[in-house]
Amino acid sequence: MPSKRVTLSDVARRAGLSSTAASMILNGRPDTRLSQDAHDRVIRAAEELGYRPNLTARGLRTSTTDTIGFISDVVATTRFASGLIKGALDAAHDAKHVLLVLETAGDPRREAEAIEAVLDRQVDGIIFATMRSRELYVPRIPDSTQVVLLNATNDSYPNSVLPDERQGGRTAVDLLASRGHREGIVLLGFDEEAERGLFRSMTVARRIAGIGEAMRDHGLKFAVTESIWLWEPEHGYAAMKKILKRRRSAVRSILALNDRLAFGAHQALTEAGLSVPDDVSIVSFDNDEIAAYMRPGLTTIALPHEQMGRTAVEVLLDHDRSGEILVPMPIVERDSIAPASS
């Protein structure tokens, strides 16, 4: 039979003090006006009895529980965006908070259950996270509960943490331009004419906008733009084979809109007898695990998942920070870009 939980009264009784005095000492009140001997007796009694504070009761008194709800679609069960959780866990630990992680698989019923679960536990705030950046539906949350969206947006909840995709798009073009690539640049994954009137997501739109701005600033034009709706290796492979069949001599470098497309394109280039980066340079986005295993390694503009997760917790706990927070996308330089040949 489990032993009875040690209470504050038990600690106070052993220390020979009132429960109020013991509570003030254990909670670190600086104005207790109690002797050092009293402090020592309470701490010793708590250690001897194995006392653990009742956090639920403390939460009722202070209206805080030092607990954060983290509700995601498939962030916890896929490797790609797990950095969001790692960063949030690290920041919560630093702030002496507990992160309560729940996964919904994008199921509205499970999402409602997750929200009820964290609210029942009186969390100090909720972070809603998505694996891929998108507009997220969020049911009504009590005004007393702080809400931050991680890798997502919602008009009703303005506090969000996102990658700085516009600057990331500019950076990718800057990398090619800095190596002298001015002709024969292929944009793999998007074609403005083919996708006119279509909408993927706000973050993709910003990535494309940044690319377009940088191309204009450098006075560059794409030799080929290829629309691909699903950014997966097989589609990058098929699109690159088609481009090489039509315009092999025009291809000098590739700006792929994610690493998985770049991987597929790399396979097509190899089959065609072209070498990366000697014949064709490649730059991409996301820093997917696949980028490090390619040979040569793929230079990519990384999604800063860990820093985003950390920032979401910091924004949740710091009421002076609000609105849309953009986290810079760092360059991960490997060996897939060579100086342009004359």
Helices and strands as residue ranges (DSSP letters): H 8-15, H 19-26, H 36-49, H 55-62, E 67-72, H 82-94, E 98-103, H 108-120, E 125-135, E 146-153, E 160-163, H 165-178, E 185-189, H 202-217, E 224-227, H 233-247, G 248-250, E 253-256, H 259-271, E 281-286, H 289-293, E 299-302, H 305-317, E 324-327, E 331-332
